[in-house]
Amino acid sequence: MKFCIRWAFLLFLFGGTGVFADSPPDGMMILTKILESRQSIQRGHVEVETTYRDAVTPSIHKKWSIWFEGDTKRRSDVTRGDNTEVVCLDCYAERTELYYTTQPPPDPNGKMALVFYDGYGEPSSDMIVPNPRWFGCLPDSIQNAEFYLSPLEIYGYRLGMSVEYPKVVFDVRGNVDCWKVDWTFVFRHQGMTVNVPCTIWVDKSDESRVLRVETRFESDGILYIDGVDSETEKYKGKIWYPVKLAYRRTEDGNVTASQDTHIKVISLNEPLPENTFSPKGISFLKPGTPVSWAMERDRPVEKGELVWDGKEVTAMGTFEFEKMRRESMRFKPINMFFILLGIALILFGIGWKLWKRYDT
């Protein structure tokens, strides 16, 4: 009996000190695994369906088809009824944005233009292209997340921006054993610098699998929590990737904004179609589409109206001249046939008259 009591005491003692229990891994190691797992996704194509609600917006439903390469080149085709809107980042040059829509123009006799912009759009506009590389890793709606929160900023301990070493404890979410990692990152936006507490839950059996991420801050005595829960699947047995995301913002426990996202992976780390990140890759962009050049950088043509000719942006006059030349070349064989036919008829007529004269 005494022997059993002694062993029970030893198990309790050493279990409490971590000799027999799993010791939590290093917090930096976990965050590094998350970062490296997502950075290993070089390119991809996903289809996304979202429903967003907040106090101002009752419901916004959107369907996206998104192609991406690294963190900068991204293109989205957004379906709105019978129309499609295309937004493409870095499709012309770095830090540029391209926009085109099949929506009919306000003027029935006009045409919708292919528009080139400097920089990237504000999150309140339709010009944002979500970054699928970081879905489920940033605590915000998919269209706002990267605009406000850089992955290297959140996991910025690597750049010396963390003000608190990540702490790790065991936890359970649903039926999954987890490591819960708490740390504070430095948030910088529009000249503002704030230390933001952050928590992330990862699968204990595979720390690159993110189950939830959240941030917290207080303002005017109200506690705000932004959190994203992920349902994930392993793509081709290699990379954990979300198929569902649930974003919620709470204010003192009350939900004030939400976004539910369903994701279908078409491909990850596989070759993308040629010209994906070029106007040439937009199948419904027709030659003759006018171009609006809303950029400070030099225009492709110094003067005159611009137009898309099917291969590049050029001057409207050049395009019209080439169009007429091609049309004339197309009809040239037909014109030549009639010319030769006319000459043959004239010669036949002359020959017939001469034959009649000498025959008599």
PEZIMO-V285730 format. One line per field, one symbol per residue. ss: DSSP state (h for helix, s for strand, l for the rest). A space follows every 10 residues. Layout:
ss = ???
//
This chain:
ss = lhhhhhhhhh hhhhhhhlll llllllhhhh hhhhhhhhhl llssssssss ssssllllls sssssssssl llssssssss llsssssssl lllllsssss slllllllll lllsssssll llllllllll lhhhllllll llllhhhhll hhhhlhhhhl lllsssssss sssllsssss sssssssssl lsssssssss sssllsssss sssssssssl lsssssssss ssssslllss ssssssssss sllsssssss ssssssssll llllllllhh hlllllllss ssssllllll lllllsssll llssshhhhh hhhhhhhhhh hhhhhhhhhh hhhhhhhhhh hhhhhhhhhl
//
